[in-house]
Amino acid sequence: MIDVDVYLEISDLFRFRYDPAVLSAIAERPYRFRELVSRLERQTDGRHVDDNAVGRSLRRLANDNHVRKSKMRDGDRLVPVYAITDEGRLQVRLYQAVIDVYRRIQRDDDAG
């Protein structure tokens, strides 16, 4: 029998395109917004990463308590810095588990 709730829960993990990538990057270390966008662009072979989409992703992740926004002094000004929370780390582990299963299935399909 199909467990529709599980399918919906899994699809919700990837509902917003940038959320998994943004959260996974921030899991490595805290980022300023521009640094984060540049990091994502480097990871996608220089493809354009939409600033607005990343900003919406950060707001969603902060609202879900996966990311914490704080201020850091940069010379005379304070700039926002985004860091992962404990709940965010759990979410990254969930993303990674889904990716691991996906890769295993792909390898099995390629081998078989």
N, C-alpha and C positions, 0 to 999 in steps of 0.2 A: 504494500500500500504506500502511496506517495504521501510524504509528510510535507504538506504545503507550507506550513509555518517555517520549516527548516529552509526550504527553497527561498522563501521571502526574506528570511534572516540573512542568508548568504548573499542574495542579490542586493540587500541594503548595504552590505559591506562595501560594495563597489558602485553604489548609486551615483556618487559624485567623483568624476574622473580623477581629480588631483588629490583628493583626501588621502588615499593610501601612500602616494609618493611623498607628499608634504610631510605627513606624520612620520614616515620612515626616515626621511632626511633629518628631521628634527630629533629623532631618537638618537642619532649619532652625536649631536651637539646642538646647543642653542644657536639660532640664526637671527640675524636682522633680515628684514623683508627682502631688500635688494640682493643680499648674499644668497638667500634661499632661492630666489628666482634664477640667479646665475647658476647656482648648483644644479637646479633641475634642468636648465638648458644644456649644461655640459653633459649631464647624464642622458640626454635625448639627442646626442650628436649635434648640438647647436640648433635644433628646431626651436622655433619661437614658443615660449611659454607665456600664456596670457596672464598679465599682472592681475587683472580683475578676478579671474578664476582662482588664482592663488589667494588673493585677499578674501574672497568668499569662503574658500576652503579654511583658511585660518580662523575666520569668525565662527564657522560651523564647529570646527575642532575645539575652539575655546568654549563655545556654548555647551558642547558635550563633555567638557572638562578633560579633554585629551591633550590640550595645549594650554600653557599659561603664558600670558603676555606680561612682561615687566619692562621697566625702563633702565637704560644703561647710559652713563654719561659718555659722550663723544665730544671732547673739547668743551665748548660752552653750551652744548645742547644735550637734551635727553632724547634718546632714540629707542623705539620699541624693539624688544628682543623676545623671541618666541622659544619656549622650552617645553619639553614633553613632561607630562604628569605621570603618576603611577598608572592611572586608568588608560592613558595613552600608550604606555608600554604594553599593557595587556592587549590593547587593540592591535598593536604592531605584531605581537606574537600570534594573534589570530590571523592577520593578513598572511604572515609567513607560513603558517600551517596550511592555509588554503593554497598558497603558491607551491609549497613542497608537494602536496598531493597532485596538483595540476602537472607539475614537471614530471613526477613519477609516472602518471598516466601517459603523458606525451612520450616518455622514453619507452614505456611498454608498447605503445602503439607503433613507434618507429622500429622497435626490435621485432615485433610480431607481424 
